[in-house]
Amino acid sequence: MNNYKLKWYDLLRKYRAIAVIRTDNLAHGLAMARAVSVGGIKLIEVTWNSVNPDILVSKLRNNLPDCVIGVGTILDAQSLDLAINSGAEFIFSPHTNLELITKANQAKIPVIPGAFSPTEIVNAWQKGATCVKVFPINSLGGISYLKALQGPLGEIPLIPTGGVTINNAADFIKAGAMAVGLSSELFPKEAIIKQDWSIITKKAELLAQNLQYSIPK
């Protein structure tokens, strides 16, 4: 297995959570990332439908050297190229696209496409996905759906998103998820409006504590 994939798996096992930032304000995006980083969450995804996502990724790479900065909501090859050029260290997509997977693998960047059913999950994995994003997990049955996947698909590293909370994140890990992704749970609108970044830091701290407790020995 390629070294960059092994490194990615090690990071997921260490941190277990990815903070997903979606913002229409560059300064807010920087503050949101700093807040979760202080709270112990070091894997940070910037969605490509944020304002100036390439600039935000570049600034975060420079300002948060202890974090791993990636992108999400990548839909096409042009966006992928821009993300890679901005310094993205991992790629999430809401769907499975062979061209995106191939280009990311050629660039030696972890790529995590989205999938819904067992057929889609296996298809993404066989096309070369580093991990598979199970999305939206809440509409599929949540933790019970993830558990059901473990029997036939236990060898495929899965990252559920869309319905993961601070309170149930540990249960997803115990059910077999390699990691989880969280957005609104970590970044409540009221905290962003008030620019009270301490609220976000406290949420990140609680999430990190819950996940550290849940990591299988």
Secondary structure, 3 states (H helix, E strand, C coil): CCHHHHHHHHHHHHHCEEEEECCCCHHHHHHHHHHHHHCCCCEEEEECCCCCHHHHHHHHHHHCCCCEEEEECCCCHHHHHHHHHHCCCCEECCCCCHHHHHHHHHCCCCEECEECCHHHHHHHHHCCCCCEEECCHHHHCCHHHHHHHHHHHCCCCEEECCCCCCCCHHHHHHCCCCCEEECCCCCCHHHHHHCCHHHHHHHHHHHHHHHHHHCCC
